Amino acid sequence: MPSFLRVGALSGCLCLPFHPLCSIALAADTDPLQRGRYLVQVAGCNDCHTAGYILAPDKVPESTWLTGDQLGWSGPWGTTYASNLRLAMQAYDEEQWLAIARQANFRPPMPSHTLRIMDEADLRGIYRYIRHLGAAGNRAPDYVPPGGTPRGPVVVFPSPPAP
């Protein structure tokens, strides 16, 4: 077999395993629900808003995604808990969600700036995906002000050094 045919056949074989990946990427670009699902994963939403996800992302069923967590995040701001987005999002229509995201100023460790700089199509995709999942789970524990005693496990952030 001439070498150019062997190379052509080989390159054709190498492309086959990547075809499903291309389909997933294309679906995420054209389907708002798939785009929202993709963004929830790559933006790290599940890391905090899904119990156990950060330790075993491939083992947490999608049916439990974004239902909040009992793990507290404690620092100079007090103690915050990752909210149950599937319950919270039920209270907003899409336009209200866009306004909330554009003005986001949540307590740490929520990266509010990430929501503020996302483009509108991405924010709409996230909203539609979370709403598509439907309401599930329970509310996260309430915020505990500085000096209060959180219940359950917490991740403790050090205070920033004094100037």
Residue frames as qw, qx, qy, qz and C-alpha x, y, z in Angstrom:
[[0.000, 0.892, 0.452, 0.000, 0.00, 0.00, 0.00],
 [0.375, 0.567, -0.062, 0.731, 1.46, 3.41, -0.90],
 [0.337, -0.175, -0.536, 0.754, 2.47, 5.47, 2.12],
 [0.208, -0.107, -0.013, -0.972, 0.00, 8.29, 1.34],
 [0.637, -0.300, -0.528, -0.475, -2.87, 5.78, 1.53],
 [0.600, -0.254, -0.661, 0.372, -1.65, 4.43, 4.87],
 [0.139, -0.062, -0.312, 0.938, -1.44, 7.98, 6.29],
 [0.403, -0.183, -0.263, -0.857, -4.90, 8.80, 4.92],
 [0.682, -0.312, -0.634, -0.188, -6.40, 5.65, 6.41],
 [0.495, -0.200, -0.581, 0.614, -4.69, 6.30, 9.73],
 [0.036, -0.034, 0.156, -0.987, -5.85, 9.90, 9.92],
 [0.546, -0.274, -0.433, -0.663, -9.41, 8.77, 9.19],
 [0.677, -0.313, -0.655, 0.125, -9.24, 6.30, 12.09],
 [0.342, -0.095, -0.444, 0.823, -7.84, 8.91, 14.43],
 [0.229, -0.179, -0.068, -0.954, -10.75, 11.22, 13.77],
 [0.539, -0.349, -0.685, -0.344, -13.44, 8.67, 14.60],
 [0.464, -0.400, -0.660, 0.434, -13.04, 8.76, 18.41],
 [0.128, -0.199, -0.192, 0.953, -13.31, 12.54, 18.44],
 [0.187, -0.350, -0.582, -0.710, -16.59, 12.70, 16.53],
 [0.424, -0.651, -0.629, 0.017, -18.78, 12.26, 19.66],
 [0.386, -0.457, -0.241, 0.764, -16.82, 15.03, 21.38],
 [0.046, 0.046, 0.333, 0.941, -17.50, 17.34, 18.45],
 [0.310, -0.514, -0.676, -0.428, -21.21, 16.50, 18.69],
 [0.447, -0.626, -0.513, 0.383, -21.28, 17.41, 22.40],
 [0.272, -0.312, 0.007, 0.910, -19.51, 20.70, 21.75],
 [0.084, -0.224, -0.523, -0.818, -21.87, 21.50, 18.87],
 [0.378, -0.611, -0.682, -0.140, -24.92, 20.69, 20.99],
 [0.410, -0.568, -0.356, 0.618, -23.62, 22.99, 23.73],
 [0.154, -0.153, 0.211, 0.953, -23.31, 25.77, 21.16],
 [0.241, -0.206, -0.555, -0.769, -26.81, 25.38, 19.71],
 [0.542, -0.521, -0.631, -0.187, -29.05, 24.02, 22.49],
 [0.185, -0.701, 0.250, -0.642, -29.53, 26.40, 25.46],
 [0.858, -0.459, 0.079, -0.217, -30.18, 23.51, 27.89],
 [0.924, 0.071, -0.082, 0.366, -27.01, 21.71, 26.86],
 [0.328, 0.626, -0.205, 0.677, -25.11, 25.00, 26.99],
 [0.486, -0.686, 0.181, -0.510, -26.40, 25.59, 30.52],
 [0.964, -0.263, 0.016, 0.028, -25.43, 22.06, 31.57],
 [0.756, 0.347, -0.140, 0.537, -21.96, 22.53, 30.13],
 [0.069, 0.695, -0.208, 0.685, -21.51, 25.90, 31.85],
 [0.729, -0.601, 0.091, -0.315, -22.68, 24.56, 35.21],
 [0.960, -0.111, -0.008, 0.258, -19.92, 21.97, 34.93],
 [0.657, 0.353, -0.082, 0.661, -17.04, 24.12, 33.67],
 [0.077, -0.732, 0.098, -0.669, -17.84, 27.17, 35.79],
 [0.276, 0.139, -0.783, 0.540, -17.63, 25.06, 38.96],
 [0.538, -0.373, -0.019, -0.756, -21.24, 25.55, 40.10],
 [0.886, -0.211, -0.386, -0.147, -21.47, 21.92, 41.19],
 [0.509, 0.265, -0.592, 0.566, -18.25, 22.19, 43.20],
 [0.066, -0.106, 0.529, -0.839, -20.09, 24.10, 45.93],
 [0.576, -0.003, 0.057, -0.816, -23.80, 23.76, 45.13],
 [0.878, 0.020, -0.391, -0.274, -23.80, 19.93, 44.90],
 [0.652, -0.592, 0.441, -0.173, -22.94, 17.92, 48.01],
 [0.809, -0.208, 0.522, 0.170, -19.92, 15.65, 47.48],
 [0.709, 0.699, 0.089, 0.029, -19.30, 16.77, 43.91],
 [0.119, 0.889, -0.440, 0.034, -15.88, 18.29, 44.41],
 [0.452, -0.479, 0.751, -0.045, -14.53, 14.98, 45.76],
 [0.427, 0.075, 0.884, 0.177, -16.20, 12.63, 43.27],
 [0.346, 0.407, -0.110, -0.838, -17.62, 14.53, 40.29],
 [0.402, 0.160, -0.754, -0.495, -18.15, 11.45, 38.15],
 [0.210, -0.176, -0.945, 0.178, -20.06, 9.64, 40.88],
 [0.194, 0.350, 0.472, -0.785, -22.69, 12.25, 41.78],
 [0.294, 0.489, 0.777, 0.266, -25.90, 11.67, 39.82],
 [0.054, 0.264, 0.257, 0.928, -27.21, 14.61, 37.83],
 [0.409, -0.631, -0.580, -0.314, -30.54, 14.22, 39.63],
 [0.560, -0.669, -0.324, 0.365, -28.85, 15.64, 42.77],
 [0.459, 0.218, 0.064, 0.859, -26.92, 18.45, 41.09],
 [0.007, 0.381, 0.032, 0.924, -27.34, 21.99, 42.45],
 [0.563, -0.606, -0.513, -0.228, -29.43, 21.02, 45.48],
 [0.272, -0.843, 0.243, -0.396, -27.14, 22.88, 47.89],
 [0.676, 0.143, -0.626, 0.362, -24.85, 21.66, 50.63],
 [0.637, -0.742, -0.209, -0.013, -24.56, 21.52, 54.42],
 [0.717, -0.067, -0.081, 0.689, -20.84, 22.35, 54.25],
 [0.087, -0.967, -0.160, 0.178, -20.17, 25.86, 55.50],
 [0.603, 0.435, -0.029, 0.668, -17.60, 28.33, 54.18],
 [0.449, -0.841, -0.240, 0.183, -16.33, 30.38, 57.10],
 [0.550, 0.251, -0.042, 0.795, -14.17, 33.50, 57.16],
 [0.127, -0.130, -0.269, 0.946, -14.18, 37.16, 58.19],
 [0.360, -0.158, -0.350, -0.850, -17.61, 37.55, 56.51],
 [0.709, -0.136, 0.404, -0.562, -19.18, 34.85, 58.74],
 [0.345, -0.065, 0.925, 0.147, -20.28, 31.45, 57.46],
 [0.578, 0.344, -0.197, -0.713, -22.09, 30.95, 54.18],
 [0.591, 0.063, 0.804, -0.018, -23.65, 27.85, 52.69],
 [0.055, 0.092, -0.678, -0.727, -24.05, 27.04, 49.02],
 [0.560, 0.195, 0.296, -0.749, -27.72, 27.52, 48.32],
 [0.507, 0.277, 0.812, 0.080, -30.05, 25.05, 46.69],
 [0.074, 0.275, -0.368, -0.885, -30.17, 26.64, 43.24],
 [0.137, -0.261, -0.865, -0.406, -32.94, 24.32, 42.10],
 [0.157, -0.692, -0.658, 0.252, -35.25, 25.74, 44.76],
 [0.159, -0.572, -0.053, 0.803, -33.97, 29.31, 44.54],
 [0.046, -0.091, 0.569, 0.816, -34.35, 29.54, 40.77],
 [0.026, -0.523, -0.836, -0.165, -38.05, 28.65, 41.01],
 [0.114, -0.737, -0.413, 0.523, -38.68, 32.07, 42.58],
 [0.031, -0.602, 0.242, 0.760, -37.42, 34.02, 39.54],
 [0.747, 0.620, 0.234, -0.053, -38.45, 34.42, 35.97],
 [0.794, 0.228, 0.135, 0.548, -35.68, 34.62, 33.40],
 [0.202, 0.781, 0.009, 0.591, -35.50, 38.43, 33.33],
 [0.556, -0.798, 0.125, -0.193, -35.30, 38.61, 37.14],
 [0.905, -0.214, 0.164, 0.328, -32.45, 36.08, 37.05],
 [0.595, 0.516, 0.075, 0.612, -30.57, 38.20, 34.50],
 [0.131, -0.865, 0.067, -0.480, -30.93, 41.27, 36.72],
 [0.778, -0.608, 0.157, -0.005, -29.73, 39.33, 39.79],
 [0.877, 0.051, 0.154, 0.452, -26.73, 37.95, 37.90],
 [0.407, 0.686, 0.052, 0.601, -25.78, 41.37, 36.52],
 [0.237, -0.793, 0.202, -0.523, -25.80, 42.88, 40.02],
 [0.892, -0.231, -0.369, 0.119, -24.37, 39.83, 41.84],
 [0.067, 0.654, -0.502, 0.561, -22.58, 40.68, 45.06],
 [0.878, -0.359, -0.276, -0.155, -22.84, 37.51, 47.13],
 [0.509, -0.738, 0.439, -0.059, -20.72, 36.63, 50.16],
 [0.248, 0.526, -0.808, -0.089, -17.57, 34.54, 49.64],
 [0.410, -0.347, 0.600, 0.593, -16.68, 32.11, 48.33],
 [0.562, 0.648, 0.514, 0.001, -19.27, 32.74, 45.59],
 [0.391, -0.134, 0.340, 0.845, -17.44, 34.28, 42.61],
 [0.283, 0.753, 0.426, -0.414, -20.02, 37.00, 41.95],
 [0.058, 0.654, -0.390, -0.646, -17.77, 38.58, 39.34],
 [0.215, -0.015, 0.903, 0.373, -18.17, 35.45, 37.19],
 [0.244, 0.642, 0.723, -0.077, -21.91, 36.01, 36.92],
 [0.079, 0.835, 0.094, -0.537, -21.48, 39.72, 36.25],
 [0.015, 0.585, -0.554, -0.592, -19.19, 39.14, 33.26],
 [0.419, 0.181, 0.872, 0.176, -21.02, 36.21, 31.66],
 [0.175, 0.006, -0.435, -0.883, -22.77, 37.00, 28.43],
 [0.601, 0.019, 0.204, -0.773, -26.54, 37.00, 28.32],
 [0.786, 0.162, -0.488, -0.345, -26.85, 33.79, 26.30],
 [0.439, 0.163, -0.817, 0.336, -24.77, 31.91, 28.88],
 [0.213, -0.051, 0.580, -0.784, -26.81, 33.26, 31.79],
 [0.722, 0.099, -0.068, -0.681, -30.01, 32.29, 30.01],
 [0.693, 0.194, -0.687, -0.101, -28.63, 28.81, 29.35],
 [0.183, 0.119, -0.805, 0.551, -27.77, 28.32, 33.02],
 [0.453, 0.024, 0.341, -0.823, -31.21, 29.55, 34.08],
 [0.774, 0.158, -0.289, -0.540, -33.01, 27.26, 31.63],
 [0.565, 0.191, -0.795, 0.110, -30.91, 24.26, 32.60],
 [0.003, -0.064, 0.748, -0.661, -31.50, 24.73, 36.33],
 [0.589, 0.103, 0.186, -0.780, -35.23, 25.27, 35.79],
 [0.717, 0.217, -0.560, -0.354, -35.27, 22.18, 33.55],
 [0.306, 0.152, -0.881, 0.328, -33.84, 20.10, 36.42],
 [0.548, -0.571, -0.467, -0.393, -36.84, 21.12, 38.53],
 [0.386, -0.672, 0.360, -0.519, -37.22, 21.81, 42.22],
 [0.875, -0.088, -0.466, 0.095, -35.57, 19.23, 44.48],
 [0.552, 0.079, -0.511, 0.654, -33.90, 18.94, 47.85],
 [0.395, -0.785, -0.419, 0.227, -33.99, 21.19, 50.89],
 [0.069, 0.964, -0.107, 0.232, -32.87, 24.71, 51.69],
 [0.614, 0.268, -0.466, 0.578, -29.26, 25.17, 52.73],
 [0.461, -0.569, -0.463, 0.500, -28.57, 26.33, 56.29],
 [0.044, 0.980, 0.168, 0.095, -28.92, 30.05, 56.96],
 [0.422, 0.625, -0.289, 0.589, -25.99, 32.44, 56.91],
 [0.667, -0.600, -0.301, 0.323, -24.16, 32.75, 60.24],
 [0.103, 0.964, -0.111, 0.220, -22.77, 36.25, 60.99],
 [0.460, 0.473, -0.569, 0.491, -19.15, 36.75, 62.13],
 [0.180, -0.356, 0.637, -0.660, -18.69, 35.47, 65.69],
 [0.835, -0.074, 0.085, -0.538, -21.63, 33.06, 65.38],
 [0.409, -0.302, 0.861, 0.006, -21.27, 29.31, 65.70],
 [0.594, 0.254, -0.510, -0.568, -21.95, 27.35, 62.53],
 [0.825, -0.115, 0.485, -0.267, -23.52, 23.92, 62.76],
 [0.925, 0.318, 0.194, 0.073, -21.79, 21.08, 60.98],
 [0.729, -0.105, 0.244, 0.631, -18.56, 20.98, 59.02],
 [0.202, 0.960, 0.032, -0.193, -16.96, 24.16, 57.69],
 [0.717, 0.318, 0.031, 0.619, -14.09, 25.15, 55.46],
 [0.325, -0.859, -0.129, 0.374, -12.23, 27.93, 57.29],
 [0.538, 0.667, 0.029, 0.514, -10.58, 30.72, 55.34],
 [0.525, -0.309, -0.272, 0.745, -7.86, 32.70, 57.07],
 [0.032, 0.937, 0.201, -0.283, -8.32, 36.40, 57.67],
 [0.608, 0.676, -0.043, 0.415, -6.34, 38.53, 55.24],
 [0.612, -0.159, -0.272, 0.725, -3.07, 39.89, 56.67],
 [0.112, -0.908, -0.245, 0.322, -3.28, 43.36, 58.24],
 [0.536, 0.769, -0.003, 0.349, -1.70, 46.10, 56.11]]
